[in-house]
């Protein structure tokens, strides 16, 4: 025990470090190891002392240590008593930690802040020290910021995107005749980031992202985001027809917030009477539903007529007299009657943004486009090998949401003729229909099992006919300048003049007068109720990174599409396989 006291410096006590390190070994092995370690330490000290002079001082005798060395080291200041009872100038700092629990608290806070919030409750079960450190606000604040995008201070937070009418209400105070405004927000001074993470953000993390509401053929686009201390479901509405390049409009459908400590509250935002009680239910994976518990808040004093006029102004930006003048009353009234049935309960299915690849013609994503008398609709542009596809997120009674509205073959470029010839619809039809007939022949040959014949690019493509080399069907039918991956290079293709042919109708007369490339494609048309669907040939026109168009030859109409530039977090597909499976499910929902 004397050896043990000399090694650890505390003597015979219950906290002897020597005993703690060897509590699972018997007493005989302890004594043997003590002697061996003491001889090893003493030998090392004597070797070190041979090359250095002693500092002077009272000599201290030891059974195995050199007197002069021991006295010199023991008498120096600023040293550390090592396990042999000597002062070691080289080890003046604290001993190296042997486990995670021996680290300083500030280092543990930094380490725990890097862990996902889902594993922190398990860390708290390790020991009392970890549990106490996990009460630090810094850890949970960092988790809220990195996982959910909260960038504001909890004590100074303002709920962005919510009007003051929703946040404040005038309450009459009997003692103050003039009244006062009281916030419709909880007392955040008594909350902490751990409560917000544990009872608000983490339980509802599965509903963050993009969703498509099940509203029959009309569909929609819902974006659930963390907005301040709220989780808000924003319904995206296209701009008023035909202003396709205007920003998207948003309307809140529901919100979730911490009204009381350790309790989240769901409120329905539909209607014109302010927030009221609601509920959210998770049906299954990638699907949830909302329910309103106070549907009387959706009704207006003037009855259905007032509700229709208000909806018409918000949805279409028109009055009742204007839609009768434009002969749109049938389509608009049908949509109002159909969508108003879903004001108390809605089911949403998750959708993903398409993953981007270096070979894509342009950045995939969401676009808003013109669809004649149906107004503006939202489509999702994605790339699949040598084809570009646009899928409807919002639809109409003819072609519902979820259907493939455009299918563009990027291996079949078409170069437009001179500007004067572009005005002739017959010349454009001859170019596009020539490619269409060639595609039909190749499909028939593949169906019959005969080998595909070689083909040439469309007349005028890649510098004109006759000068182009023959290309085997299925390969890229153009030179490097027409390859779909060239948009990612630093030198974009030269802009070419573009004009719509005479006789082609366009809802928006303000369209780009230059384009980069043109490709053959097909568009989906159908009768009312999605009857007799048919893919008809057309021309895909790429204007720039944020705009493209499509000329429907059979309909003699032009659709202009503009990119949706809103920031959409938690919306990107994890991989291409998951995205393609989502597209197949979308088509099955509305088929």
Buried (B, 14 or more C-beta within 10 A) or exposed (E): EEBBBBBBEEEEEEEBBBBEEBEEEEEEEBEEBBEEBBEEBBEEBEEBBEEEEBBEBEBBEBEEBBEBBBBBBBBEEEBBBBBBBBBBEEEEEEEEEEEBEEBEEEEBBBBBBEBEBEEBEEBBEEEEBBEEBBEBEEBBBBBBEEBBBBEBEBEEBEBEBBEEEBBEEEEEEEEEEEEEEEEBBBEBEEBBBBBBBBBBBBEBBEBBBBBBBBBBBBBBBBBBBBBBBBBBBBBBBBBBBBBBBEEBBBEBBBBBBBBEEEEBBBBBBBBEEEBBEBBBEEEEEBBBBBBBEBBEBBBBEEEEEEBBBEBBEEBBBBEBEEBEEEEBBEBBEBBBEBBBEBBBEBBBBBBBBBBBBEBBBBBBBBBBBBBBEBBBBBBBBBBBEBBBBBBBBBBBBBBBBBBBBBBBBBBBBBBBBEEEBBBBBEBBBEBBEBBBEBBEBBEEBEEEEEEEEEBBBBBBBBBEEEEBEEBEBEEBBBBEEBBBBBBBEEEEBEEEEBBBBEEBEBBBEEBBEEBBBBBBBBBBBBEEEBEEEEBEBBBBBBBBEBBBBBBBBEBBBBBBBBBBEEEBBBBBBEEBEEBBEBBEBBBEBBE
